[in-house]
Amino acid sequence: MKIAKHPLAIAVLSAAAGVAVWLIVANLMPERRELQQPLPHHLASSDPQFKISMGALFGSNTVPGNRVETLVNGNQIFPSMLQAVRNAKNTITFETYIYWRGDIADQFADVLSQKARDGVSVKVLLDWVGSVPMEDSLIRRMQTAGVELVKFRPVKWNTLDRINNRTHRKLLIVDGRIGFTGGVGIGDEWNGDARTAAEWRDNHYRLEGPVVSELQAAFAEHWIEATGELLMGDRFFPAIKPDGEQDAQVVVSSTHQRNAMHLMLMTALAAAEKTVRIATPYFVPDAITRRQLLEARQRGVDIEIIVPGHRTDARVVQKASRHFWGEMLDAGIKIYEFDPTMYHCKLIIVDDVWTSVGSTNIDERALRLNDEANINFYDKRFAGHQIEIFKADIARSTLYTNTQWQQRSTGERLTDWLASLLRSQI
């Protein structure tokens, strides 16, 4: 009786429920795939047109005249980043998904605060979800010192349709001239040299040269969304002369344009002639990525993949990943599990000539939901150095065999399958 007397209330509740359901569906569903099938092997990595096409299709054009330094593990990564910040004269722009707590978090808060007190423009953009574990005292410390610290896409009425679309980019740019990117987050988990389970394994990259302006542009894209401020002028975008011999290309994925990263990766895999090497902490490839890898294997490409072993920070991701390994193992794709600690490197090398590094994992969250940033290098010497590091990681890993996969227990098979149902979100 009471319900019948309040049709307006019923209508309002029904509309609210409908909006809630729509928001849940909109956030949980990855964006539409532009590729319906793997790309054909029309353009080989050895063809000069490969480099030209990649530059024309994805991200920035290939920018010559850069210098890149590979930083291996926290013992190299954090001192280099902190020193660059200490030396800043004009601007510091810093975007990251993970900023947690502990000694490393304190060190960054201290040095960023000091530079702000010195009059340097310090802009810090933290993902709202990734920085949840961050201590409020760190935020207050930096903001009190004058650091412009902003959370990216917090829960508000006008961001509800994008609450599941996070920034996973990891960018630090100093004076518009020195850039850093890679896999590292700001947390003690990354400190050390991957010697024990408490010291995660990761790579990060220090860059100088014109390509740093492209990293700054990636930061500026998110900063204007978060604050309404457009970064411009020579403080943020100084004229940069060539400072090395590396050709580099920045590729970003953004809201409503996330397929760019997926398309770029498929184009590179389709171009492979001899080898593909992939290092990733979260390997849950979609059907097209799996077929792209299998087609490369069918034409004789050797494929090696390194993922975390039993020391993983995301067991559900590992289980979802394993559900899809059978066909790849049957085809001769080699999957290695890193033993000593959590493996967090993000690296793709095709044919010893093309290398991609940055924030992107090989899973649907990275390729469909997150905003990411990678740098592609077209340089055999750089690729050769990354291959040396890759092989050193394989030496500390265990090859997962097809026999192991086949001999999984019924319980393991069931939980692997159940985990795989969550693949669009993990």
C-alpha positions, 0 to 999 in steps of 0.5 A: 500500500505504501509503495503504491502511494509514492510512484514518484519515489519509485521512479526516482529510486529506479532512475538512481539504480539505473544510473548506478548500474550504468556507471558500474558497467561503464567502468568495468568494461574495457574500451572497444577493441579496434583490432579484430584479428592479429596484424599480418607480417607485412612489414619486417623490423629490418625494413626502414619503413617500420621505423617510419610507420611506427613514428607516423602512427603512434605517439610522437615521431621518432626524435633523434639526438638523445642519450639514455642511461639504464638504471637497474634496481633501486640502488641505481634508480633512486639516487639518480632521480633524487640527485636530478631533483636536487639539481633542479633550477626551474621546474620539477614535474612528477607523475606516478601511480604508486607513492606509498610510505617508508624511507624512500617516500620520506626522502622524495617528500623531503627533497621535493619540499626543499626545492619548493622552498627554494623557489623551484616550481614543483608539480606532483600528480599522484593517481588517486587509487595508486596513492591510497596507501600514502601517509597523509603526513607526507602530503601535508609536508609537501603542500606546506612547503609549496609543492603543488600536489594533486590527486588524479581523478579522485571520486567526484560526480564528474569523474564517476564514469572514469573512476576505473581509468587510472594514470599508470604513467611514471614520469619525472622531468627536471627543468624540461631537460632531464627525464625519467621513466620506467617501472619503479614506484615510490616505495621501499619495495623497490629499494636495494638491488634485488638480492632478497625477497624484500628488494624488488627487481626493476628497471628505470631510464634516465633521458636527456635530449629532445625526447624529454619534451615529449615526456613533458607533454605527456605530463602536461596532458594530465596536469591540465585535466587535473588542474586546468593549468596549461604548462607552456613556455621555456621553463617547461619546454626549453629548446633542447639540442641533440645530446646523444645518438639514440632515436626515441619515440614517446607513445602514450595511451589516454582516455578514449585513445588507449588502443594506441598502446595495444596497436603499437605492441601488435605492430611490433610483434607482427614485424618480428623476424627472429626474436621477441623478448618480453619482461612484464610483472603482469602478463595476462594477454588478450586473445589478439595478443596471444594469437599475435605471439603464436603467429610470430612463433609459427613463422619461426620467431623465438619468443622468451617471456619473463614473469614473476615466480612464487614471489609475486605481489598479485597471486590472482594475476599470476593464476589468471595468466597461467590459465592461458599458457597452454597453447603458447607453451605447446607452440614453443614459447618460453616462459620463465618465472623469476625466482629471487623476488618480485619481478617488476620490469617492463621491457619488450625487445624485437629482433635486437633492433627495437626496444620499448620501455615504460609503464605498460604491462601486458594485460588488459588493464594496461592496454584498455583502461589505464593511461600509460607512457612508453618510450621506443628506441630504434638502436641496436646498441641499446637493444643489445644492452637490454638483452644482456640485462634480460639474459641475466634475469633469465639466469635467475629464473626457472623455465616453466614447462608444458608438463608442469602446466598439464600436471596442474591439479584440478583445484589449480585449474579451477582457480586459474580459470576463475581468476581469468574471468577477472582479466579485464580488471587485474 
